[in-house]
Amino acid sequence: MTYDQLRHQYPEFIYKNFSSQVTGNRLEIAYHFSAPPDHDFTHRLTFTFPDTAIIPENSQITDLIFHLGLSLIPSYWKLTCSPAIKIAAGSLSPSQTGFWHKLLIKGMGEYYYKNRIDFTVSDFLTLNSSSPDKLSSSVVAADQPPLRPDRVIIPVGGGKDSIVTLELLKSHFELTPFVINPSPITDEVIKISRLPDPITVKSTFDPLLFDLNRQGYLNGHTPVSAFYAFSAVLAAAVSSGKFVAFSNERSSNEGNTIYLNQEINHQYSKTLEFESDLQTYLRDLNPDLNCFSFLRPLYEIQITKIFSRYPEYFPVFSSCNQNFKLHRPLSNPSPALKTNSKWCGHCPKCVSTALMLACFIGKDEVVKIMSVYPPDLPENRTLLDDLLGKNPVKPFECVLSRPEAVAAYASVNGSLSPQLKEILSAWQDDPNLPENFASVLSRSLKSA
């Protein structure tokens, strides 16, 4: 089926409603979407808080639950690319509608590029919400517990970036790890960090989503980091945490290619642009909540240098996305990788991570971690050239920027290149980063 056929057959996608209930230390949410006339979807989330947590039930929490549901729309809307989205579960202000429209255009760029969809036409997508009497409140509920400025929610994915955030902040704040769909990798990382038990979220897609993908409905990348952000913000509000500190870096601002005269960025929902839009959006929901990236001033390779100071994590961390892809087991095509389930050795993330780590711990240590050194594998030559900017399209993964790749490639066999030395001393001010957090990061960079 072509996208034109699907848009004609499914002219409207609907965020119908949601329901939630509290059972002990669990908050269970069900979101209902539809693509009439044929398909209905239910997405389920289960938040589990520490046993001592008391989950408040008030208008502020309900409001955040509604807005979290909006971040799930791309995962189901992408099946049909419907020209209209109706928000029946609640109402949005004009600025809030603009926020989601922008995310659905810029955050879905890779999806449009790979499906050859022309998203630049003026009537490509409209969003409409329900009547003003359902408008989300921008006033903090009177029974909402006060947020604690010493409590920080840290999303943990099992990779090196969130490990750096955990390690640099844990002596300054009361940290609570936050994990979506926990895995043995995230469990081990939190165990080594010696932090308290995490807040966890089990996110369950409707099986119909995958059935329709197999039938030929559209598929592609979505701005999942937006879902992570709204999930973490809800977790912070429930647990009285004032801050949500992500681990997105400066390198995410670099795009992958140009399509229809528009920059396509796989990492758009990790960029400073999106983060700034999110800050404005959240101020209308709860001005006391603050969601930002702690590592924003740094390039990916600067974060890697700091991570190299924590060898206790080397055996357990993984930045290979093959571990986390839905319905796809990790494949190890190289015989050397048969005993290493954390790294495939053949994806952009493996090549990128190895290239950076080797600058600071050497190739031999990288081999101990991954079983191979991916940049040296002949079958990864094209991938390496993609990272180095020798080919026109940068890999659609969360990888280092092209200047970092060139500087790192010139450094792995000896002393650091002049280009890399310059990058390692760089700093980009982030208007969203609180001063006390920026001070911690700045000192860590200077001592790395």
N, C-alpha and C positions, 0 to 999 in steps of 0.2 A: 504494500500500500504506500502511495506517495503522501507527502505531507499535505498537498492540496486536497486529495481525496479525503483524508482524515479530518481536515478542518471543515470541509463541506458536510461530512457525515456527523461530526460532533461540534456544532457551532458554539456550544457553551460548556464550560467546566464550572462545577459548583462546590464551594466549601459549605456544606449543608449545616452541620452543627457539631457539637462535641459534648461529652459528658465526663464527669470525674467523680471519684470517690476516694476517701481516705480509710485505709484499713491498717491500724497500728502505725508502723513507721513507713508505710507505703502509700504513695499517691498514684492512683491508676487513672489513666486518661484514654478515652477512645475518640478519635476524630473520624468524621464521616464526610466523604467526598463522593461526587458522582460525575459521570460523563454521559448524560442522557443522549439517546434513549436506552442505552444498553448496559451500562456498567456502574456499579456502586462499589466503593472501597471503604475499608475501615483500617485505620492505622492506630496501633496501640502503643502506649508508652507506660512503663512502670518505673517510677522513681522510688528508690529505696534509700532511706536516710539512716544514720546511725540509730541504734536502738533507743537512745535517750531523747531523740528528737520528738518534738511536739509539732505536728503539721497544722498550721493555722488554716482556717477556712473563712475567707473573707472576699470582698469584692476585688481587692487588689490582686490576690492570687488568681481568682477567676479571670480577671482581665489579662494577666500574663499568660494564662493557659490558652485563652483565645488567640493572642498574638503569636504564641509558639506554633499553633496550628497553621498559621499563614506561611510559616517557613517550610512546611511539608508540601505545600501546593506544587512546587516544581517537580517533585518526584513522581507525581501522578499525572499532572497536566501534560508532561512531556510525551505521554503516550499518544495524544491526539493533536497537540499544538492548537487547541481550540482558540478561535479569534476573540472570545469573550470569557472572562472569569467573573462569576458572581459570588460575592461574599454574603451568604445568607446567615452565617453564624454570629454576625455582629456588624458593627459599622466602623468605618474609617473616616478620618478627616481627609481633606484634600492633600495635605502634606504626607500623611501616612500612605494614602493611595499612591502618591508619587514615589515614595520609597520602594514599595513593592513592584511597581511598574519598572523602575530603574533596575532593580535586582533581576527581574525576569528578562530584561533585555541584555544587560551587561554580564550578569552572572551565568546566563545560559549561552554565552557566546560560542563555547566549544561545541555544544549541542547543535547550534545552528550551522556552524562551520562543517561539522562532520555529516550532517544530514542535508547539506546544501539548501538550507532554508533562507529565503530572503526576509529578514526581520526588519528591514529598513523602510518598508512601505508605511505610509502614515497611519493606516487603519489596521496595522498588524495585530495589535492587542489592546483591548479595553478592560478595565477593572471597575466593577460596580459593587457597592456594598448596600446593606439593608438600611432601613429608615433611621433617621437621626435619634429616635428614642432609644435605640440600642447602642448609641455611640459609646465607645469605651471611655471610662472615666480617666481623667488625668490627675485626679486628686488621690493622694495616698489615703487608704482606709484608716479610720480612726483606731481600729483594733489591730492594725498592722504593727508587729513588734519593731522597735527601733533597730536600725541596722548598725552593726558594730564595725567601727573603722579599723580594728585590728584583725578582722577576720577576712581572709581572702580565699576565694574558690579558684582552684587551679585545674583546668581541664588537662587530663593526662591521656596521651595516645600510645605511649610505649616507645616513642622515638626520642632522639637526643635533645630536641628543643625543649620539650616540656620537662625533661630531666634537669636541664640547666635552670629553668625557672624555679623548679622545686628547690634545688640546692642553694640557689642564690638568695631566695626569699625566706627559707624556713627558720633562719635565726633572727628574723626581723618581724615576722607576723605569725598569727595563728592560721596555719594553712589547712584547708580541707581539699583533698584530691576529689576530682569529679571525672567519672568515666562513663562513656556511652558504650554499651555492649562490651563488658569486661572480657578480657582474654587472659590466658596464662602470662603473656608478656606484660600487660598492665599490672597484673597481680604481683609479679616479681619486682617490677620497678617500684611500686609502692612499698613493698616489703623492705627493699634495700634502703629506701628513703627514710624509713622509720617514722613515717607520718601516720596519723590516725586512719581508721577505716574510711574508705571513700564514700561519697554519695554516688550511687550508680543509677543508670537508666538502661532499661531493656527496651529497645526500639524494634517493633515488629511490623514489617511491611505486610500488606494484604497479599496473599499468594496470587491473587488475580493479576497483580502487576507483572509478575514473572510469566504467567501463562500468556498474557497478551503480548509481551515481548517476543515470546517464542512463536506467536502467530503472525508476527510481522509489524506490530505497532511500533511506533518510534521509541528509541532509547537513546541515552546519552548522559553526559556529565551534568550534574546539578550543583548549585552553590551550597554544598552541604555544610560549610562552615557557618552559614547563617543559621541553620538549624542548631548547630552546636552552641552558637552564641545565645539564642533565645532559650535553649534548654538550660544552659548554665546560669542565665539570669534568673530563671524561675527557681532553680536550686538555691541560688544566693538569697532570693527573697524569702523562701521558706525557712532557710537556716540562719537568717538574720546577718548574712554576710554583705558588707558594703561593696566589696570589690570582686570582680571576675578578671583574672589575669591570664590571658591567652599567651601563646608563644609564637605568634606570627612575626616574620622578620621582614626587613627592608627588601630583600630579594624578591618577595612575592609581587612587588609592584611592576616587575618587568613582564610584558606580554609575550605571547607565543608566536603570533602571526597576525597578518592583516587580512580581513575578509570583508568584502563589500565596503571598502574604505574605513572599516572600523577595526580597532585593536581587539584581538581576541586573547583573553587572559584566563587560563585554566584556574588560576588562583585568585580570581577577582574578589571573592568573598573573604579573602585574607588580606586584602590591600588596605593601605591607609585611607584611600577614598571611601571604601565601604565602611571601614571602622568609624570614620568621622560622621558618615550618614547615620550609622547605628547609634552613635553617641547622641545625636540630635533627636532621633526617634525615641530613645529610652528616656530622655529628659521629660517627655510628655507623659510617660507611663509612671515613672518614679524618679524624681530628680536626685534622690539619695543613692541610687544604684549607679555604679561606674564599671563599665565593661571596656577593656582596652587590651592591647598586646604589650606585655612587659619587654619583649625583645625587639620591638619595632625599630629602634635606632640602629640596629646591627644588621650586617649582611649574614647570610647563612654560614659562610666560612668563618666569620668571627665567632659565631655561636659554637661552631664545631671546635674551634681552638679552646674555648672555655670548657666544653664537654670533655675534651681530652684529659682534663685534670681529674676526671672521675672514673678511673679504670674499673672500679667495682661494678659499674653498669655494663661494661663491655660484653660480658657473656649473656646478658639477658635482653638488652634493648634491640629494637628492630625498626628501621625506617623503610622496610620493603613493604609496599602496599599489597603485594600478593597475599600477605597474611590476612588482610582485612577485607578483601573483595567478597561480595555476597555470592554465595553459591559457586565458589570457585576455589578448589583446594590448591594449596601451594604446589607448584610444579618445579622439579629440580632436574632440568635437562642435562646438567653437567654431572658426570660421575663423582667429581670432587665434592658435590653438594648433597650427596645422599644422606649424610649424617647431620646436616644443618637445615633445620626446618624454618629458621628465621629469615633466611636470605635466599632469594632465587638466583641471584648473580647475573641476571640477564635483563633486568628492567631499568628504566632511567633512574629510579631512586637508588638502586644498588650501585650503579656506576657513579652517580653524583656523590653519594655518601662516602664511597671508597676513595674517590678523588680528593675529597676534602680531608678526610681522616689521615690519609697518607702524608699530608704536609706536616703533620704534627706528631704522629706516632710511627710513621714508616710503613712501607708495604708489608713487611713481614708480620707486623702486628695486625694489620688489616686482614691478612690471610688467616690469622688465628681466630678472628672474629667471624669472617664470612666463608672460610674454607678456600676461597680463591681471591684473586685481585681482579675484579670485574673489568676495569679499564684496559687491562692487558689481554683480555680474551678476544681472539680474532672475530668471533661472531658478534661482538659488541662494538666493532669499529664504526659502523654507521651511527649507532647510538651516541658514541663518543663525539663524532663529528657534529651531530645535532646539538649536543651540549656546548661544543666549542664555537658554535655559530658558523660552521662551514656549510651548513645546509639551511635553507630558508625558514624552516619551521622548528621551533624549539619544542622538545618533548612535552606532551600534555600531562605533566606531573608536577608535584611540588619539589622543584629542584633548584640548584644554585643558578645565579644569573650568568649570562655569557661572559662578561668580564671576569667574574670569579672563576669560571671554569678555565679560561685561558691562563689566568694567573696561577691557579692551582696546578694545571698540567705542566707548567714550566718549573714547578717547585718540587714535585714528588721525588725526583731522583737526586736531590741535593739541597743546597741552602734555598731559603725562600727567595722567590723572584722579587725584583723591585716593585713590580705591579702588585704583588700580593702584600708586601710590606705596607704599601700605601692603603690598600683596602682594609688591612687589619687595624689601622689607626683611625678609620672613618667613623663618623657619628652623624646621624640624621635626627635632628630634634623632632619629637612627636608631640603635637599640641594636646593629645589626649592622655599622655602619660603623666600621672601625678608626680610632683617634684620629689617626694620621698622615695618613690620607686626608681625614678631616673637616677637619683644619687647612688643607690645601691648598684645599679647596672653599670654606671660610669666607673665606679671604683673597681668593679670586677673586671671591666675591660682593660683598665690600666695595669692591673696585676696579672693579667693572663699571659 
